[in-house]
Amino acid sequence: MCTICGRLVLGLAGQDWTVLPWMVEPAAAEVPAGPCHVRCLADHGAAAAWAAAVEAYHCTRWPRWLAGTDAGVRWRLHSSRPARRFHLWRSDGRLASFPYAAIRPGPLQVATDLAELGSAHAAALLAAMGTDEPGVEVPLDTVLAALDLADRYPHGMGAVTRRLRVVGGETVDVLAVRHPLPLLPACRRAALELRNEG
């Protein structure tokens, strides 16, 4: 649950994050630690302080990066070669992590596991989906409307489905979403450059 608004947090790249106390002090120390919607951070007036703290952390942890600006929003794309992942920091708080493999021609699609079946989180999602059949894709915007979360996730494109996933040799039944992660052309070029660095 979001520590600011009390509603479900899905964990979507670029739209949710977990706030730790050091990320919002001292400018917005009243923001509680825990998972939250980026929209809630912005509404609460803590997005700028939070984004600045995360930027400093990213620069220390992932020193390989390229940067740019789009419509007044600064961005920095960090690369973690050992993990084969990118970490996108944006001054508006739209942070995301995604694999090298996601960078290919066409729209960038990312997959996010939302919940393991049997949890209360999964039960709420299944009720919103209106089905528990494996492999059935339910539009994300339909699920968001049923959960009264459309205002927290303005980029509600994608589909939610129940699928089996193998983790450590065991099969896990999960609800997952595949959704677009918009990348500006300059940011996509930066990703290709970072990925291709020797």
Summary of the structure (lengths in Angstrom):
residues: 198
radius of gyration: 17.3
end to end distance: 41.7
largest distance: 48.2
contacts: 587
relative contact order: 0.16
helix: 28%
strand: 31%
